[in-house]
Every structure is written in structure tokens, then in C-alpha cells.
Amino acid sequence: MFKDNFGNTIHLSNEPNSSVFYVGKSGSGKTYAMKSYIIEKMYEGKIIEVYDNADSFSKEKFENVYLNDLSNE
């Protein structure tokens, strides 16, 4: 059982969904892991929606840097 900061019980569903939430310290690889996950889901034909307050997933940054890195592996 989980509780939020106010002591309210958080109920988790047993039903599968496609929501992902990454948490970690700065420099721990969250952005890299998330971009890898997004690429995987794109190849599966999934629709991806990202809420990004740091501009790490802008179209230019994502396509020009990350996709080029993948093609060179």
C-alpha cells in the first residue's frame, strides 16, 4: 500500500496500461532511458505523448541527436 505526501492511500490498478514515469537524480540516465523507450514504441507503431518541461524532447533535439546516434550503432 502506498500513501501520498498528505497520507492519502494510493490505489494501484492491476490492469495493464502504457503509462511510464521516470524518476531519478540528475545525470542518472532518465532522459536517455526515456528516449530509448520512445524509439522502441515508435518501431511498434505506438502513439507517444511526452510532457517535457526541460525541452529535452523537442523534435529538433530528438531527431537530430538521438536518432542519428542510433543509426551509427
Secondary structure, DSSP 4 states (H G I P E B T S, - for coil): -EE-TTSPEEPPP-S----------TTSSHHHHHHHHHHHHHHTT-------SSSTT-HHHIIIIIIHHHHT-
